[in-house]
């Protein structure tokens, strides 16, 4: 019988995407020569962030009336899927409407915090005839844009993820917006 454990396999799209993301996050450490990386300045950063991050959730008055906020937050942070049972098991009694509203709000708040970012960088293919964006790197804050800032990148958006994201009042694609800020030289090249 043929040993199928050594047959070549074609990587899935997800594996390919993760490979590209990893390569871009580690561009400086790997010393990549085929990538340019630009820092997006504050005036453009706010527009890019608003296109990718949903608005911060608002707490309803009913949610604010919950008297079990601490135990609800604990349950959600621990990944409990059955919050009412968790609260009851930990001496909190039954959940009322205010508690359910707070649980919904807190879950949305954690999702919101998970997608926010404080700095962004555009990765392009180096030496291409036209600007070819290969990723948008986002991460924690960066006071002075340098290659060290790239150590704080925690997410990479690939072109296919930005293609249908609208920006500004004209709703041009995020990809076109990023190309335009490179073309008008309003972003700073930080690598190489």
Secondary structure, DSSP 4 states (H G I P E B T S, - for coil): ---GGGS--PPPHHHHHHHHHHHHHTHHHHT-SSEEEEEPPHHHHHHHHHHHSPPPPPPPHHHHT-S-HHHHHHHHHTT-S-HHHHHHHTT-----HHHHHHHHHHHHHHHHHHH--SEEEEEEETT-SS--EEEEEEES--SS-SGGGGGGEEEEE-HHHHTT-EETTTTEEHHHHHHHHHHTT-SEEEE-
